[in-house]
């Protein structure tokens, strides 16, 4: 009886994984250490952008194509934000993210600008206490997907490139 249960479990596991909302695996990142990361973007956040319009446009695109929205909250002064932005520009990760998300970067200054964007999702004090980069992932209808895990990349400089890619990929569908 135990062998039959084990065989059934082994047969069902791939089906469960395929149906899991976190079944998408991150691509293999071509660098092993962040020291290998080419820095092509030193100011990833447009300080003059209309954040409300940019986020609204990302949601409009997401409703049209069924992708989730990824809002990257940060500032050009933040080393971890710059690391994340440049990692997301690696061809293998950029293509993966573009196929799963509508991505919008929002400059929050030094926590004194565009705070209405995270506030749309009930994030107010947590942004200041959690740090940036902060990532908000939402469904096209605005449902907040990673409510309890927005500041996981605030120490991106001390993570491996693959760990960052894996964290981002877990929110894809």
C-alpha positions, 0 to 999 in steps of 0.5 A: 500500500505504501509503494502504491501511494508513493507511486501515485504521489510521484505521478501527481507531483509534476501535475501539481507543479505545473498548476502552481501559481509559482511554477515558472522557473527563472532563466539561468542568469549568465553571471555568477557574481554581481561583480560581473554585472555590466553597469549600463544604467546609472539612473534607472528612475526617470525623476521627471516621469508622471508616475500616475500615468506610467502606472496606469498605462502599465495596468492598461497594457496588462489588462489587454495582454493578461500579464501581471504588473511589476512596479519597481519603486526606488531612487537613483541614489540607491545602490541596490536599485541600480544593481537590480535595474542593471540585472533586469537588463541582462538579455536572458532576464529582460526577455523573461520579465517582458514575457511575464510582466508589464514593468514600470519603474517609479522614482520615490526620491528619498521617500518623499516623492510618488508615494501615492503609488505604493499607497494605492496598494496600502503600502505607506510606512512599510516602504520607509521601514523596508527600504528600496528597491521595493517591488509591487506585483499586481494582477491586471485588475489591481489585486496585490500579489506579493503583499507581504514581500515587497522589500525582499530585494532591498539588499540586492547588492549582497544577493547572487544574480540567480537568487534575484532572478529566482525571486522575481520569477516566483511572481510570474504566472 
